């Protein structure tokens, strides 16, 4: 069955010279819902952080994700262009965000905030990792609406044609990622949290998130069209796969240390 991607305007509405886009809305929903859910989960965890501190961290997380995501994208995916035109890094309106860069940014934000407020780093990172898939889910749906990060051409029985790209059937990789990296990871982590929150060892959820995300991302990248400006590294692996390997290793190391 070949599906046709519906034509959805990336701009929800325009107010004067300001365009409100689905991609921006995805970030807003992710941050707002994430902060609210962290407050709820914190009550049933160890309650080591106040609602006021969560509201404060909300601001830190926005800067961490957006700055890290943008800088990561420019460095990981547009290195040559950045070296020629360094000011490109500030042209956020042109698009371009990297999950791995955003992850580095949020890790730095968690480290600085937890140190400043004398909060256990892994306690806060566990809470963030539970809600992170919400943002990933809405972000991938926004990618789908924008017709970007689409999949490779396939003869798979179920595929999708992206009319704005070409007439070839492709993997709807954004939807794969929305399901596996977003919805499924969220369900797994919430279930694990609720089942073990009374005896949960701080840091395990962070490790599980890193492992699951890295594995899902690595596999789905085989179905996703590689970035045209980079192509495949060693003629086989995408940049997303290369960047996921250190995350997988980090997740395994953290999990092994938190096992006992």
C-alpha positions in Angstrom: 0.0 0.0 0.0 1.5 3.3 -1.1 0.4 6.3 0.8 0.6 10.0 -0.2 1.9 12.4 2.3 -0.8 15.0 3.0 0.0 18.6 2.1 0.2 20.5 5.3 1.5 24.1 5.5 4.5 24.2 7.9 3.2 27.6 9.0 0.2 27.4 11.3 -0.6 31.1 11.0 1.0 34.4 10.3 0.7 37.5 12.5 2.1 40.4 10.6 5.7 39.5 9.8 5.8 36.6 12.4 5.1 33.1 11.2 4.0 30.5 13.8 5.3 27.1 12.6 4.4 23.6 13.6 8.1 23.0 14.4 8.1 25.9 16.9 4.8 24.6 18.4 6.4 21.2 18.9 9.2 22.7 21.0 6.7 24.7 23.0 4.5 21.7 23.7 7.6 19.6 24.6 8.9 22.1 27.1 5.6 22.9 28.7 4.3 19.4 29.0 7.7 18.2 30.1 8.0 20.7 32.9 4.5 19.9 34.1 5.2 16.1 34.1 8.5 16.6 35.9 6.6 18.3 38.7 4.2 15.3 38.9 6.9 12.7 38.8 9.1 14.5 41.3 6.3 14.1 43.9 6.3 10.3 43.5 10.1 10.0 43.3 12.2 11.3 46.1 10.9 14.9 45.9 14.4 16.3 45.9 13.5 19.4 43.9 10.9 22.1 44.5 8.4 23.3 42.0 10.1 26.7 42.0 13.4 25.0 41.1 11.7 23.1 38.3 10.3 26.3 36.9 13.8 27.8 37.0 15.3 24.7 35.4 12.7 25.0 32.7 14.4 28.2 31.5 17.9 26.6 31.7 16.6 23.6 29.6 15.3 25.9 26.9 18.7 27.6 26.5 20.5 24.2 26.7 18.4 22.5 24.1 18.2 25.3 21.6 21.8 26.5 21.8 23.1 22.9 21.9 20.9 21.8 19.1 21.9 24.7 16.9 25.6 24.6 17.6 25.6 20.8 17.3 23.8 21.0 13.9 26.3 23.5 12.5 29.3 21.6 13.8 28.2 18.0 13.0 26.3 18.6 9.8 27.4 21.9 8.3 31.1 22.0 9.3 32.5 23.2 5.9 29.9 25.8 5.4 30.4 27.1 9.0 34.2 27.4 8.5 33.5 29.5 5.4 30.7 31.5 6.9 30.9 31.4 10.8 27.9 33.8 11.2 25.7 31.0 9.8 25.5 29.6 13.3 23.3 32.5 14.3 20.9 32.2 11.4 18.4 30.0 13.3 15.5 31.0 11.1 17.2 29.1 8.2 16.5 25.9 10.2 18.8 23.1 11.4 18.8 21.5 14.8 20.7 18.4 16.0 19.3 16.0 18.7 22.8 15.1 19.7 23.8 18.7 20.1 20.6 19.4 22.0 21.5 16.5 24.3 24.9 17.8 25.0 23.3 21.2 25.7 20.8 19.8 28.2 23.5 17.7 29.9 25.5 20.9 30.5 22.4 22.7 31.7 21.6 19.8 34.1 25.2 19.8 35.4 25.4 23.5 36.0 21.9 23.7 37.5 22.3 20.7 39.8 25.6 22.0 41.0 24.3 25.5 41.6 21.2 24.1 43.5 23.0 21.2 45.2 20.8 18.6 43.5 21.9 15.1 42.5 22.8 15.3 38.8 21.3 11.9 38.0 18.1 12.6 39.9 17.4 15.5 37.7 18.6 13.8 34.5 16.3 10.8 35.3 13.3 13.1 35.4 14.4 14.9 32.2 14.9 11.6 30.4 11.4 10.4 31.2 9.8 13.5 29.6 12.4 13.9 26.7 10.5 11.4 24.4 7.5 13.7 24.5 9.5 16.5 22.8 11.1 13.9 20.4 7.6 12.7 19.4 6.2 16.1 18.6 9.5 17.1 17.0 9.4 14.2 14.6 5.8 14.9 13.7 6.8 18.4 12.9 9.6 17.0 10.7 7.0 15.0 8.9 4.8 18.0 8.3 7.8 20.0 7.0 8.6 17.1 4.6 12.2 16.9 5.9 14.4 14.0 7.2 12.4 11.7 5.0 13.2 8.0 4.4 15.0 6.2 1.6 13.4 4.9 -1.5 11.9 1.4 -0.8 9.9 -1.4 -2.3 8.5 -2.2 1.2 4.7 -3.1 1.0 3.8 0.0 3.0 5.6 3.2 1.9 4.8 6.9 1.4 5.3 9.3 -1.5 6.5 12.8 -0.6 5.1 14.9 -3.5 7.3 17.9 -2.5 10.4 15.6 -3.0 9.7 13.2 -5.8 7.2 10.5 -6.8 9.2 7.6 -5.4 7.8 5.5 -2.5 9.9 6.1 0.6 10.1 5.0 4.2 8.2 7.5 6.4 11.2 7.6 8.7 9.9 10.6 10.7 6.9 8.5 11.8 9.1 5.6 12.6 11.2 7.8 14.8 8.1 9.5 16.4 6.9 6.0 17.4 10.1 4.3 18.5 12.2 7.3 19.8 9.2 9.1 21.2 6.1 7.1 22.1 7.6 3.7 22.8 10.6 5.0 24.9 8.2 7.2 26.9 5.9 4.2 27.6 8.8 2.0 28.6 10.3 4.6 30.9 7.0 5.5 32.5 6.2 1.8 33.1 9.7 1.2 34.6 9.4 4.3 36.8 6.0 3.4 38.2 7.0 -0.2 38.8 10.3 0.6 40.5 10.0 4.2 41.8 10.0 3.1 45.5 13.3 1.2 45.0 14.7 2.9 41.9 18.4 3.5 41.9 19.1 7.1 40.7 20.7 7.1 37.3 19.2 3.9 35.8 16.5 5.7 33.9 19.1 8.0 32.3 21.1 5.0 31.2 18.0 3.2 29.8 17.0 6.3 27.8 20.5 6.6 26.3 20.6 2.9 25.4 17.1 2.7 23.9 17.4 6.0 22.0 20.8 5.1 20.5 19.6 1.6 19.4 16.4 2.9 17.8 18.1 5.8 16.1 20.9 3.6 14.8 18.5 1.1 13.3 16.1 3.7 11.8 19.0 5.6 10.2 19.3 2.7 7.8 15.9 3.6 6.5 16.4 7.4 6.5 17.8 9.4 3.6 21.3 10.5 4.7 22.0 14.2 4.9 22.9 15.3 1.3 25.8 17.5 2.4 27.5 14.6 4.2 26.2 11.4 2.6 27.3 8.1 4.1 30.5 7.8 6.2 32.6 4.9 5.0 29.9 4.4 2.4 27.7 2.8 5.0 27.0 4.8 8.2 25.2 8.1 8.5 26.3 10.9 10.8 23.4 10.1 13.1 24.6 6.6 13.6 28.2 7.7 14.3 27.0 10.1 16.9 24.7 7.5 18.5 27.5 5.1 19.2 29.1 7.2 22.0 25.7 7.6 23.6 25.2 3.9 23.6 28.5 3.3 25.2 27.8 6.0 27.8 24.4 4.5 28.6 25.9 1.0 29.0 28.6 2.4 31.3 26.1 4.3 33.5 23.8 1.3 33.6 26.6 -1.1 34.7 27.7 1.3 37.5 24.1 1.6 38.7 23.3 -2.1 38.5 24.4 -2.9 42.0 
